[in-house]
Structures are given as C-alpha cells and as structure tokens.
Amino acid sequence: MWYLVGDIGGTNLRLAAVDMAGNLQARSAHPTDGLTALPEVCAALCAKMGSAPEGVAVAVAGVVVDGQVRMTNADRSISRDDLAAACKVAPSEVLLLNDFEAAAWSLATLDPAKVTYLQGGPEAQPGPRVIIGPGTGLGVGALVWHGNRPTAVPGEGGHVRLTPHSAEEIDYFRALVTLWPEVQLGDQLAVEAEAILSGTGMPYWYRAIAEARGEAVDLEGAAAIFAAAKAKSDANACRAVELMVRYLGGVAGDLGLVMGARGGVFVTGGVAQQNEWIFDDAFLAAFNAGGRHSTWRKELPLGLCQDPDFGLLGARNSLFVHRDQPLPD
C-alpha cells in the first residue's frame, strides 16, 4: 500500500511514492515545460510501483476551482478527474492543492535541522505559522490549529500590493508597469508583489531600474541578475536585489502580523534556497519595521526553510490528515 504525492511548480514537476509510514520512496522529476503531461507521468509512476495508490495529493502553482487548476506561470491545466483516471482511483481519493497550501501543510512536521533561523530559535513555538516562497512566482500559505488538528489556509498572498517606498523608486515602478502592464493594480502606481518578488519578476524589475536610469540592460534571467548582485559587478542588479530584499522582508513581516504568526514565519522557494546570501540585516530590519508593532514583530520566529521536499511533504501531510491518519514524527 502506498500514496502518490506531487509538487507542480512553474519550473519543475516532481512526484513521489509515499509508504504508509510517510517516507518518500520512488521519485519522478520533469520540467514544467508544457510538453510533459501530468497524467502520463503519474501513470508511469503507478506502473513502476506495480499497483494503484491508496490516495493521491498533488500541489499545483495555481488557484484550484471545482477540481481543476490552471497554473499561474505555466501554460497548462490539471484536473482531478484526469489524475484519478491515470492513477486508477476514484476522484474522491484525489486531492488537488494550491502549491503554497501544501507548503503550509509542510509546517506541521517541520524539521528544525532544515531551518536556518534569522530570529528566534529551533524550538517549536505554539501558534499560527506562515510560509512565503519567492520562486518562479511568489507563494504564501498559513497553518493554524483547531485543537490538535492542523489546517492549512490557502490564499494568493503573492499578489498583494507593492508601492514605491521612496521618491527614487517612483520612476522604477513607472518603468515596470510600462514593461509589464498586467501586474499593475488598478490605475495607481502599484503592482502585485510577485512582479518583483519572484524569479519571473526579477528580470522585469532589473530592466525597469536600468531603463529608468537611462542605462544599458546587460543581463538576462534572474540567475544572472542575482549572481551579478552577489559579485557586485552590476550596479542595477545590486539595486534591484537590494530593493527586492527590503520589499520581501516587509511583506513577510506584514503577513506574520496579519496571521499572528507566533509559531513563526518561514521563507522558502527556489529563489530563496538558491540565494541565501540575500537574507541579511536589511531583510531582518524590513521584517521588523512595524512602527508601534515593531516589538511584536521582533518576537516572531523567522527562519529560512531549506528542505527541497517541502511541497511533497506538505501534500503528504494534507493527505494523511484528510484520511485521519497520524502525521509522521
């Protein structure tokens, strides 16, 4: 007996078999490139395991509506019925989750050895927990408890409002909405947070800063921009990442305040895990900049979650709780 779990982001499609004790076993990984059909790779994993799973839970980077999800940053749709047919299970045995709903579920069994704390310590603290993840997009989720039972709170916190924080930044935002008008919120000089706080948004943000300064756009792709900022070899890359870090810290702190996250705020995702150097004193200062509630924010544990399997583990945890099965230790 086994379960199938999946984590489908804007860049990678990952599956795993889970035994009844909760251990990840056989794995399957593919690029999220529009060429790989999720039902087919699920069927292939089932064939490898030699039987149908007892249940399926798949986390997808998009909004789940009526058993279907269209991915936010990839041109594909996924349905519960298609997955059920591919895995030869009833549709009622398939859970479709938002990717950061699953990320929130992962906090129920968080391994402190895979967290680097910027504030607070590894001892688990009671209270709600928030997870925010700059990756291909920007994901946000929260975990709360009803008695002893954890429950994930899904949402689209990655699309909250960002506005300029200084006169200098006004020109950058104007250039950004000219380059990428879809991310502007209303007719104001405001953009959704994902437009800057993600691997997809960073090239637009870098270009906006360079063009606002009347300078050449010398770099392509988020990885090159972060590398140049780390090496201090490109002034516009340095400024783009510096501002991104401040915005990310502020948004993370705001979300911690909104949820009353006494259990901690955790940062993860591909951009975060590949660029741990950005989480410096400026990030922490922005997280704690809460005016009259700065002291309150300083009491929130704040950690970098370095577990690459957080999505798969969250899908597993959701499935176990859904089936009234005890969570793994």
Disulfide bonds with the S-S distance in Angstrom:
none
